[in-house]
Amino acid sequence: MTSPTPPPGPRPPKIRLFSRSSWPQARHLADVLRTETVGGVLLLSGALIALIWANSPWSDSYTRLGDVVPWPGAPWHLDLNLATWAADGLLAIFFFVVGLELKREFVAGDLRDPRRAALPVAAALGGMLLPALIYVAVVLTGGGEGLRGWAIPTATDIAFALAVLAVVSSHLPQGLRAFLLTLAVVDDLFAITIIAIFYTADFQPVPLLAAFAPIGLFAVLVQRGRTWWWALIPLAVAAWTLMHASGVHATVAGVLLGFTVPVLARRPPAGDQPAAASAEAGEGGLAARLEHRWRPVSAGFAVPIFAFFAAGVTLRGTDLGTLLSDPMVIAIVAALVFGKSIGIFGSTYLLARFTRAELDEDITWADLLGIALLAGVGFTVSLLIGDLAFGAGSTADDRVKAAVLLGSVISAGLAATVLSRRNAAYRRVAQRERLDADGDGVPDVYQHPDAR
């Protein structure tokens, strides 16, 4: 006698791509995007000033300014010029904030949930691998010179991208904005790994091992809630100095320091919604407070100053035909414009196809195409990798700068064209996401997700 077939169990909920996150996560995202948008405008201003100055009759003074060495003869290879201090020193602040954001995403953000993390991780991988392959293929076709710069087009500049969105006044739905920020965060993680592994010169193990002593002391203090600036800042400077002396790019110290900071508040999360509770606890953690304190410094000062010293490529007397036909320039532009967009769009489409996931009702594939094109804006980290690959001020470095600028501008223009066509729909979604009929301070869509 055969036993009756048991009734089928409940089906797992269908995966929705680009759906809204929790209200605490959305509130944190809005704060981050607001700061980064202002920083992006300052970044663009710094880059524009550098380009104008570097191509003016006073271009020599721009070059001399970057070559100034504030303290010659300093120990531990710290006799660096201002341009190098901007790249190695100020960008350490940027990467410290990146470390804080990464830690928060893994502990209390979207990356803590494997189902939600799969999308930005897959998109970031596609947006890294395809540009690198395109770069290598084009450079090999042109003779093979410049292969060391394969990682240049793999990064996305979130500040530059948000400045573009501010210019076109695009009101992206919260799910798309969260995806863009998380994609950029994962992108930065891959870029940091690439820098640490592939762009380490003259490796010295003793200073590297010594760097973990101040990092460890920094970790002990922050884990115990001790935020004494007179202790933490000297420890961070010591870690940076030893990391720089080791040959590993000094900005890696910023990321490691950011990883040591606790995200969750000391009290246990309350409520019966784990994701929301963790995000609430994350808002009260030390990482959130330090990020709130240092992100404006990073976005409003460190990155714009770096852009000012890094973007000043001189085009006077340059044969533009020769420049635009250079294999390295073609490789970078093609990788940023086509590699990034196809890699991100294609990996997301394949993920949806094989997991049978569906887009959120407010999102279309055209929206994703606009975001994928926007990710081709690879400014800050791309210029940094170009410096590491070929040396600041070299002929190849000048070509890298011109190519990164050109590729980023083309990607930004294409993204603005695609996204602006749906701006009316974005505005309607944004109005719905702000509606708070009961006046409790939480928009209705975050309390009643099915309310539309």
C-alpha positions in Angstrom: 0.0 0.0 0.0 1.5 3.3 -1.1 1.5 6.1 1.4 -0.3 9.3 0.3 1.8 12.0 -1.3 2.4 14.8 1.2 1.0 18.1 0.2 3.6 20.5 -1.3 5.1 22.8 1.2 4.9 26.6 0.9 6.9 28.0 -2.1 9.8 30.3 -1.2 9.1 33.9 -1.9 10.0 35.1 -5.3 13.2 37.1 -5.5 12.6 40.8 -6.4 15.6 42.6 -7.8 16.0 46.3 -6.8 13.3 46.1 -4.1 13.3 48.7 -1.3 15.4 48.0 1.7 14.3 48.7 5.3 13.6 52.3 6.5 16.7 52.5 8.6 18.8 51.4 5.6 17.0 53.8 3.4 17.6 56.7 5.8 21.3 55.8 6.1 21.5 55.6 2.3 19.9 59.1 1.9 22.5 60.6 4.2 25.4 59.0 2.4 24.1 60.0 -1.1 23.5 63.6 0.1 27.1 63.9 1.3 28.6 62.1 -1.8 26.6 64.3 -4.2 28.0 67.4 -2.7 31.5 65.8 -2.8 31.0 64.8 -6.4 30.3 68.5 -7.3 33.5 69.5 -5.5 35.4 66.6 -7.2 34.2 67.8 -10.6 35.2 71.4 -9.7 38.7 70.3 -8.7 39.2 68.3 -11.8 37.9 71.1 -14.0 40.2 73.7 -12.3 43.2 71.3 -12.8 42.4 70.8 -16.5 42.0 74.5 -17.2 45.2 75.3 -15.2 47.2 72.5 -16.8 46.3 73.7 -20.3 46.7 77.4 -19.7 49.8 79.6 -20.3 50.6 79.0 -16.6 50.7 75.2 -16.8 54.3 75.1 -15.5 53.1 76.5 -12.2 50.6 73.7 -11.9 53.3 71.1 -12.4 55.6 72.8 -10.0 52.9 72.9 -7.3 52.4 69.2 -7.5 56.2 68.6 -7.3 56.6 70.6 -4.1 58.1 68.4 -1.3 56.9 69.9 2.0 59.6 68.2 4.2 62.6 66.9 2.2 64.8 64.3 3.7 62.0 62.8 5.9 62.6 59.2 7.2 60.5 56.2 6.2 60.4 57.4 2.5 58.1 60.2 3.5 59.8 62.9 1.5 56.9 62.9 -0.9 55.6 65.7 -3.1 52.2 67.2 -2.7 50.7 65.2 -5.6 51.8 61.9 -3.9 50.6 63.1 -0.5 47.2 63.6 -2.1 47.2 60.1 -3.6 48.8 58.2 -0.7 47.8 60.4 2.3 44.4 62.0 1.7 43.0 59.0 -0.1 43.7 57.0 3.1 40.8 59.0 4.6 38.6 58.0 1.6 39.5 54.3 2.0 39.0 54.5 5.8 35.4 55.6 5.1 35.2 52.8 2.5 36.3 50.3 5.2 33.6 51.6 7.5 30.9 51.3 4.8 32.0 47.8 3.9 31.9 46.7 7.5 28.4 48.2 7.9 27.1 46.5 4.7 28.4 43.1 5.8 27.1 43.4 9.3 23.9 45.4 9.1 23.3 46.2 5.4 22.3 44.5 2.3 25.4 42.3 2.1 24.5 40.5 5.3 21.7 38.7 3.5 23.1 36.3 0.8 19.9 36.7 -1.3 20.3 40.5 -1.4 24.1 40.4 -1.7 24.1 38.1 -4.7 23.0 40.9 -7.0 25.6 43.7 -6.3 28.4 41.1 -5.9 27.6 39.5 -9.3 27.2 42.9 -11.0 30.5 44.1 -9.5 32.3 41.0 -10.6 30.9 41.3 -14.2 31.7 45.0 -14.1 35.3 44.2 -13.1 36.1 41.2 -15.3 34.7 42.3 -18.6 36.5 45.7 -18.6 39.8 44.0 -17.7 39.3 41.5 -20.5 38.5 44.2 -23.0 41.5 46.3 -21.9 43.9 43.3 -22.3 42.4 42.3 -25.7 42.7 45.8 -27.2 46.2 46.4 -25.8 47.5 43.0 -27.1 46.0 43.8 -30.5 47.9 47.1 -30.4 51.3 45.5 -29.6 51.0 44.7 -25.9 52.4 48.0 -24.4 50.7 48.9 -21.2 49.4 45.6 -20.0 50.2 46.6 -16.4 47.3 49.0 -16.5 44.7 46.2 -16.9 42.9 47.2 -13.6 42.4 50.9 -14.5 38.9 50.5 -15.9 37.6 48.2 -13.2 36.5 50.9 -10.6 33.4 53.0 -10.3 33.5 56.5 -8.8 30.3 56.9 -6.8 30.8 60.6 -6.1 31.3 61.5 -9.8 28.3 59.3 -10.6 26.0 61.0 -8.1 27.1 64.4 -9.3 25.9 63.4 -12.8 22.5 62.3 -11.3 22.3 65.7 -9.5 22.9 67.5 -12.8 20.2 65.6 -14.6 17.9 65.9 -11.6 17.2 62.1 -11.6 15.0 60.9 -8.8 16.0 57.2 -8.9 13.8 54.8 -6.9 15.3 53.8 -3.5 16.0 50.3 -4.7 18.2 51.5 -7.6 20.0 54.0 -5.4 20.7 51.3 -2.9 22.0 49.0 -5.7 24.3 51.8 -7.1 25.8 52.5 -3.7 26.2 48.8 -2.8 27.7 48.1 -6.2 30.2 50.9 -5.7 31.1 49.6 -2.2 31.7 46.0 -3.5 33.6 47.6 -6.4 35.9 49.4 -4.0 36.5 46.1 -2.1 37.7 44.5 -5.3 39.8 47.5 -6.2 41.5 47.5 -2.8 42.3 43.8 -3.2 43.7 44.4 -6.6 45.9 47.3 -5.4 47.2 45.3 -2.4 48.0 42.2 -4.5 49.1 43.5 -7.9 50.4 47.0 -7.3 52.8 46.5 -4.4 56.3 47.6 -5.1 59.5 46.8 -3.2 57.7 44.7 -0.6 59.2 44.9 2.9 57.7 42.3 5.3 59.0 43.8 8.6 57.3 47.2 8.3 54.1 45.4 7.2 54.1 43.1 10.2 54.9 46.1 12.4 51.9 48.0 11.0 49.6 45.4 12.6 50.7 46.6 16.1 49.1 50.1 15.8 46.1 48.6 13.9 45.6 46.1 16.8 45.8 48.8 19.4 43.4 50.9 17.4 41.0 47.9 17.3 41.2 47.3 21.0 40.3 50.9 21.7 37.4 51.2 19.3 36.0 47.8 20.3 35.9 49.1 23.9 34.2 52.3 22.8 37.3 54.5 23.5 37.2 57.3 20.9 40.0 59.4 22.2 41.2 61.4 19.2 44.6 61.9 20.8 45.1 58.1 20.8 43.3 57.0 17.6 44.8 59.5 15.2 48.4 58.9 16.2 47.8 55.1 15.9 46.2 55.6 12.5 49.2 57.7 11.3 51.6 55.1 12.6 49.8 52.3 10.8 49.7 54.4 7.6 53.5 55.2 7.9 54.5 51.5 8.4 52.2 50.4 5.6 53.7 52.9 3.3 57.3 51.8 4.3 56.3 48.2 3.5 55.7 48.8 -0.2 52.0 48.0 0.1 49.9 51.0 -0.9 49.4 53.0 2.2 45.7 53.5 1.6 45.2 49.8 2.5 45.9 50.8 6.1 42.8 53.0 6.0 40.6 50.1 4.9 42.0 47.8 7.7 41.4 50.5 10.3 37.8 50.9 9.1 37.3 47.1 9.4 38.2 47.1 13.1 35.4 49.6 14.1 32.3 47.9 15.6 29.0 48.4 13.7 26.4 47.3 16.1 25.5 49.1 19.2 26.3 47.4 22.5 22.6 46.8 23.3 21.1 43.7 21.7 18.7 44.4 18.7 15.1 44.5 19.7 12.0 43.6 17.7 11.0 40.6 15.6 12.5 41.9 12.3 16.2 40.9 12.3 17.3 42.9 9.3 15.5 46.1 10.4 16.7 45.6 14.0 20.3 45.1 12.9 20.1 48.2 10.8 18.8 50.2 13.7 21.6 48.9 15.9 24.0 49.8 13.2 22.8 53.3 13.3 23.9 53.6 17.0 27.2 51.9 16.5 30.6 53.5 16.5 31.1 52.8 12.8 28.1 55.0 11.9 29.3 57.8 14.1 32.8 57.7 12.7 31.5 57.5 9.2 29.2 60.5 9.8 32.2 62.4 11.1 34.8 61.4 8.4 32.7 61.1 5.2 32.3 64.9 4.8 36.1 65.2 5.2 36.6 62.5 2.6 34.0 63.6 0.1 34.4 67.4 0.6 38.2 67.6 1.0 40.3 64.5 0.4 38.9 63.3 -2.9 38.5 66.8 -4.5 42.1 67.6 -3.6 43.3 64.3 -5.1 41.2 65.1 -8.2 42.9 68.5 -8.5 46.4 67.0 -8.5 45.5 63.9 -10.5 43.3 65.2 -13.3 45.6 67.9 -14.7 46.6 66.3 -18.0 48.2 68.8 -20.5 46.8 68.5 -24.0 48.5 71.6 -25.4 50.7 70.6 -28.3 49.3 67.1 -28.3 48.1 65.5 -31.6 44.6 64.5 -30.7 44.4 62.1 -33.6 47.5 60.3 -32.3 46.2 60.3 -28.7 42.7 59.0 -29.7 44.3 56.2 -31.8 46.6 55.1 -29.0 45.8 51.5 -28.1 45.9 52.2 -24.4 43.5 55.1 -24.7 41.1 53.1 -26.9 41.4 50.2 -24.4 40.5 52.3 -21.4 37.6 54.2 -23.1 36.1 51.0 -24.5 36.5 49.2 -21.2 34.8 51.9 -19.3 32.0 52.6 -21.7 31.2 49.1 -23.0 32.9 46.8 -20.6 31.3 48.2 -17.5 27.8 48.6 -18.9 27.7 45.2 -20.6 29.4 43.4 -17.6 27.0 44.8 -15.1 23.8 44.6 -17.2 24.8 41.1 -18.5 25.6 39.6 -15.1 22.4 41.0 -13.6 20.3 39.6 -16.5 21.9 36.2 -16.2 21.3 36.2 -12.4 17.6 37.0 -13.0 17.4 34.4 -15.7 18.9 31.5 -13.8 17.3 32.4 -10.4 13.9 33.3 -12.0 14.0 36.6 -10.2 11.8 39.5 -11.3 12.4 43.2 -11.3 10.6 45.3 -8.8 7.4 46.8 -10.2 8.9 50.3 -10.3 12.1 49.2 -12.2 12.6 48.4 -15.9 15.6 46.9 -17.7 16.2 50.4 -19.3 16.7 51.7 -15.8 19.4 49.1 -15.2 21.0 50.0 -18.4 21.3 53.6 -17.3 22.8 52.5 -14.0 25.2 50.2 -15.8 26.3 53.0 -18.1 26.7 55.3 -15.0 29.1 52.8 -13.4 31.5 53.4 -16.3 32.4 56.7 -14.6 35.7 55.4 -13.1 37.6 58.5 -12.0 39.2 58.5 -8.5 40.4 54.9 -8.1 41.1 54.6 -11.9 43.4 57.5 -11.8 45.1 56.1 -8.6 45.6 52.7 -10.3 47.0 54.5 -13.3 49.6 56.2 -11.1 50.5 52.9 -9.5 50.8 51.1 -12.8 52.9 53.6 -14.8 54.2 56.2 -12.3 52.8 59.7 -11.8 53.9 62.2 -14.4 55.0 59.6 -17.0 53.9 59.7 -20.6 51.8 56.7 -20.1 50.2 58.3 -17.0 49.2 61.3 -19.1 47.5 59.0 -21.6 45.7 57.2 -18.8 44.4 60.5 -17.4 43.1 61.6 -20.8 41.5 58.2 -21.4 39.8 58.0 -18.0 38.4 61.5 -18.3 37.1 60.8 -21.8 35.6 57.4 -20.9 34.0 58.8 -17.8 32.5 61.7 -19.6 31.1 59.5 -22.4 29.7 57.1 -19.9 28.1 59.9 -17.9 26.6 61.4 -21.0 25.1 58.1 -22.1 23.8 57.4 -18.7 22.2 60.8 -18.3 20.5 60.4 -21.7 19.0 57.0 -20.8 18.0 57.9 -17.2 16.5 61.3 -18.0 13.9 59.7 -20.4 12.3 58.0 -17.3 12.6 61.0 -15.0 8.8 61.6 -14.8 8.3 58.0 -13.6 11.1 58.4 -11.1 9.5 61.5 -9.7 6.2 59.7 -9.1 8.0 56.9 -7.3 10.0 59.4 -5.2 6.8 61.1 -4.2 5.3 57.8 -3.1 8.4 56.9 -1.2 8.2 60.2 0.8 4.4 60.0 1.6 3.8 59.8 5.3 0.0 59.9 5.7 0.0 59.0 9.4 2.7 61.5 10.3 4.8 59.0 12.3 8.1 60.0 10.6 8.3 56.7 8.6 7.1 56.8 4.9 4.1 54.5 4.4 5.8 52.3 1.8 8.3 51.1 4.4 5.5 50.1 6.8 3.1 48.7 4.2 5.3 47.5 1.2 2.2 46.6 -0.8 0.8 50.1 -0.7 1.3 51.7 -4.0 
